[in-house]
Amino acid sequence: MLRILISYSHENFEVSERLKNTLEQKDIIVWRDQESIYKCDAWPKAIGEYIAQSDLILLVWSIHAAQSYFVQFEWNTAIALKKTIIPILVDSFPLPPALSSVNGIPLKAIENIVSRIFKSVGKMDLKVDQQLQSDIIRKLACIQDREPQKVLLVAKSIFEKQQWMVKGNVYQVSGENININVESKTKSKKKMRWKKLYFVVAFCVAVLAILWYSIDLTQKINDLISKETSPLRGTVKNIDSYPVEGAILKLEELPNDSTITTSDGGFYFSDIPGKPGERVRLFISVKGYKPHNEYVTLPGPVIIQLEKAN
């Protein structure tokens, strides 16, 4: 029987309830009860075990999920365990860079397409790497902190150090058609060789074209290398001048990068395309405050003031 874990923030409880009821009507085992697990001392290990035992992860994605350290811990652990992740898009908040290649399913389309997804689950490769799972669970059991933000940082550091941040199966959803891309290691290696050959050929063609039209290649490369970048630093506060911790910041110039403010409201970006004195657009979101964006001048420091939500 198929086992599915629903990852969600408590602000999206009603969405998770709808998904749970729909899946259980199809005789699918659904795990969703976070509260009882997160209260125990060994919750990082316990959550890791539940994810390891699941065949599929439904990620209820929203601005609230992006701000939840628990949800971030769950999908990062799912990636490390090479689990299939299907985002359910509650709002328009962008997916994190690690999941940017996954096409999410809009919430309004759930009733029409969820049954088709799970009819195709039989095509998925559900083989389990027992050694990988054991290694990850053992590492999670060694985490001493219990504060969600610290656990997330330690877990991500472990996953990256061990090179476990490798995506599992990916759903590609196009209109009414649902295709599941599941590749064997042999096919993946062949595809990689063809990709390398393609890039070599493309590079040669590009060089010949440059020579044909007498473009100064050296000058172009120098121009590219010398392109200036600048850092950006600053502080996020509320209208009462108190620092705002945990705010998520994104730049229009770096759509795949983000940072989170520290306890003193501080933030820092490095290598932003642009010279000192140029202006860039900054987007800020955090629970309890209205979404905010404004143009700021490189390299800062800048002070951003947020208005509390009604």
C-alpha positions in Angstrom: 0.0 0.0 0.0 1.3 3.5 -0.9 2.5 5.7 2.0 2.4 9.4 1.6 3.7 12.2 3.9 2.0 15.6 3.8 4.4 18.5 4.7 2.6 21.7 5.6 2.5 24.7 7.8 -0.2 25.0 10.4 -1.7 28.1 8.5 -2.4 25.6 5.7 -4.1 23.0 7.9 -7.4 23.0 5.9 -5.5 22.3 2.7 -3.7 19.4 4.3 -7.1 18.1 5.6 -8.6 18.1 2.1 -5.6 16.2 0.7 -5.7 13.7 3.5 -9.3 13.0 3.0 -8.9 12.6 -0.8 -6.0 10.3 -0.4 -7.5 8.1 2.3 -10.6 7.6 0.1 -8.1 5.9 -2.3 -6.9 3.6 0.4 -3.5 5.4 0.7 -1.7 5.6 4.0 -1.3 9.3 5.0 1.0 10.6 7.7 0.5 14.2 8.7 0.5 14.6 12.5 3.4 16.8 13.2 2.6 18.2 16.7 3.1 14.9 18.7 6.4 14.2 17.0 7.9 17.7 17.3 7.2 17.6 21.1 9.6 14.7 21.6 13.3 15.2 22.3 14.5 13.2 19.3 12.2 14.8 16.8 14.8 15.3 14.0 15.4 11.6 13.9 11.7 10.8 14.2 10.8 13.0 11.3 13.6 11.5 9.2 12.3 8.0 9.9 8.8 9.0 8.8 10.1 10.5 5.6 12.3 7.5 5.0 9.2 5.2 5.3 7.2 7.3 2.9 7.0 6.6 -0.8 6.0 10.1 -1.7 6.0 13.6 -0.2 3.2 16.1 -0.9 4.6 19.6 -0.1 1.8 22.1 0.6 3.7 25.2 -0.6 2.8 28.8 0.4 4.4 31.8 1.9 3.7 30.3 5.3 5.5 27.1 4.3 8.5 29.1 3.2 8.7 30.7 6.6 8.4 27.4 8.5 11.6 25.9 9.7 9.8 22.6 10.2 8.6 22.5 6.6 12.1 23.4 5.4 13.6 20.6 7.4 11.1 18.1 6.0 11.7 18.9 2.3 15.5 19.2 2.7 15.5 15.8 4.4 13.2 14.3 1.6 15.7 15.5 -1.0 18.6 13.9 0.9 16.6 10.7 1.1 15.9 10.9 -2.7 12.1 10.9 -2.2 9.7 12.1 -4.9 8.3 15.6 -3.9 5.1 17.0 -5.4 4.5 20.7 -4.5 0.8 21.7 -4.1 0.8 25.5 -4.8 -1.5 27.3 -2.4 -0.4 30.8 -3.5 2.1 32.4 -6.0 5.1 32.4 -3.6 8.1 30.9 -5.6 9.5 27.5 -4.8 13.0 27.3 -3.3 15.9 27.0 -5.8 16.4 23.3 -4.9 12.8 22.5 -6.2 12.7 25.1 -9.0 12.8 22.3 -11.7 9.7 20.7 -10.2 6.4 21.8 -11.7 3.9 22.3 -8.8 0.2 21.6 -8.9 -2.1 24.6 -8.3 -4.4 24.0 -5.4 -7.5 24.7 -7.6 -6.6 21.7 -9.8 -6.3 19.2 -7.0 -9.7 17.5 -7.4 -9.1 17.0 -11.2 -5.5 15.7 -11.3 -4.6 14.1 -8.0 -6.3 10.8 -8.9 -4.3 10.7 -12.2 -1.1 11.2 -10.4 -1.5 8.2 -8.2 -2.8 6.0 -11.0 0.7 6.4 -12.4 2.6 5.8 -9.2 3.1 2.2 -10.2 5.5 3.4 -12.8 7.8 4.9 -10.2 11.0 3.3 -9.0 10.3 2.8 -5.3 13.6 1.0 -4.6 15.1 2.0 -1.2 18.7 2.7 -0.6 18.9 1.2 2.9 22.5 2.2 3.5 21.7 5.8 2.6 18.7 5.9 4.8 20.6 4.4 7.7 23.4 6.9 7.3 21.0 9.9 7.2 18.9 8.7 10.2 22.1 8.1 12.2 23.3 11.7 11.5 19.9 13.2 12.4 20.0 11.3 15.7 23.3 13.0 16.5 21.8 16.6 16.3 21.8 18.0 19.8 19.8 21.2 19.2 16.0 21.1 19.4 15.3 24.7 18.3 13.8 24.4 14.7 16.0 27.0 13.1 19.2 25.5 14.5 18.2 22.0 13.6 17.6 23.1 10.0 21.0 24.8 9.7 22.8 21.7 11.2 20.8 19.3 9.0 21.5 21.3 5.8 25.2 21.4 6.7 25.3 17.7 7.2 23.5 17.0 3.9 25.7 19.3 1.9 28.9 18.0 3.5 27.9 14.4 2.7 26.7 15.4 -0.8 23.2 14.0 -0.1 21.4 17.0 -1.7 20.5 15.1 -4.8 16.9 15.2 -6.1 14.8 12.1 -6.4 12.1 11.5 -8.9 10.5 14.6 -10.5 6.9 15.1 -11.6 6.4 17.1 -14.8 2.9 18.4 -15.1 1.7 19.9 -18.3 -2.0 20.9 -18.6 -4.0 17.7 -18.2 -1.2 15.3 -18.9 1.0 13.9 -16.2 4.3 12.2 -16.9 6.6 10.7 -14.4 10.4 10.9 -15.2 12.1 7.9 -13.6 15.5 7.1 -14.9 17.8 4.2 -14.2 21.5 4.8 -13.3 22.5 3.5 -16.7 20.1 5.7 -18.6 21.2 8.7 -16.5 24.9 8.1 -17.3 24.1 7.8 -21.0 22.1 11.0 -20.9 25.0 12.7 -19.1 27.4 11.6 -21.9 25.1 12.9 -24.6 24.8 16.2 -22.7 28.6 16.6 -22.5 28.9 15.8 -26.2 26.2 18.4 -27.0 27.9 21.1 -25.0 31.3 20.3 -26.7 29.7 20.6 -30.2 27.8 23.7 -29.2 31.0 25.3 -27.9 32.9 24.5 -31.1 30.2 26.0 -33.3 30.1 29.1 -31.1 33.9 29.6 -31.5 33.8 29.1 -35.3 30.9 31.6 -35.5 32.9 34.1 -33.5 36.0 33.6 -35.8 33.8 33.8 -38.9 32.4 37.2 -38.1 35.8 38.5 -36.9 34.7 39.3 -33.3 37.4 40.0 -30.9 37.0 37.0 -28.6 39.7 38.1 -26.1 38.0 41.4 -25.6 34.6 39.7 -25.1 36.1 37.4 -22.4 37.8 40.3 -20.7 34.6 42.3 -20.7 32.8 39.3 -19.1 35.4 38.7 -16.5 35.7 42.3 -15.5 31.9 42.7 -15.0 31.5 44.3 -11.6 29.6 42.9 -8.7 28.7 44.3 -5.4 27.5 43.1 -2.0 24.4 44.3 -0.2 24.0 44.5 3.5 21.3 46.0 5.7 18.8 45.6 8.5 15.0 44.8 8.5 13.0 46.5 11.3 9.4 47.2 12.1 7.9 50.7 12.3 8.9 50.8 16.0 12.5 50.2 15.0 12.7 46.8 16.5 14.7 44.2 14.5 12.7 41.6 12.5 14.2 38.1 12.7 13.4 35.3 10.2 12.4 37.6 7.3 13.0 36.0 3.8 14.7 38.4 1.3 15.0 37.9 -2.4 16.6 40.1 -5.2 15.1 40.6 -8.6 18.6 40.3 -10.0 19.2 36.9 -8.3 15.9 35.1 -8.5 17.3 31.8 -7.3 19.0 33.1 -4.2 17.6 34.2 -0.9 18.7 35.0 2.6 17.0 35.2 6.1 17.5 37.9 8.6 19.4 37.1 11.9 18.2 37.9 15.4 19.3 41.5 15.1 17.5 41.9 11.8 20.7 41.9 9.7 21.1 40.4 6.2 23.8 40.1 3.6 24.1 39.3 -0.1 27.4 38.8 -2.0 28.2 39.1 -5.7 25.2 41.0 -6.9 25.5 42.1 -10.5 26.0 45.8 -10.5 28.3 48.6 -9.4 28.2 50.5 -6.1 25.6 53.2 -6.4 23.3 51.2 -8.7 19.8 50.3 -7.5 18.4 46.8 -7.2 14.9 45.6 -6.2 14.5 43.8 -2.9 11.5 41.6 -1.9 10.8 40.9 1.8 8.3 38.5 3.4 7.8 37.4 7.0 4.9 36.1 9.0 3.0 38.8 10.7 4.0 41.6 8.3 2.8 42.8 5.0 4.8 41.7 1.9 7.2 44.5 1.0 9.5 45.4 -1.9 11.6 48.4 -2.7 14.6 49.6 -4.7 17.8 49.9 -2.6 21.3 51.3 -3.5 24.3 49.0 -3.6 26.2 48.2 -1.4 24.2 49.5 1.5 23.9 49.5 4.4 20.2 49.9 4.0 17.4 49.9 6.6 14.0 48.3 5.6 10.9 49.0 7.6 8.0 46.6 7.5 4.4 47.3 8.3 2.5 44.7 10.5 -0.3 42.8 8.9 -3.8 43.7 10.0 
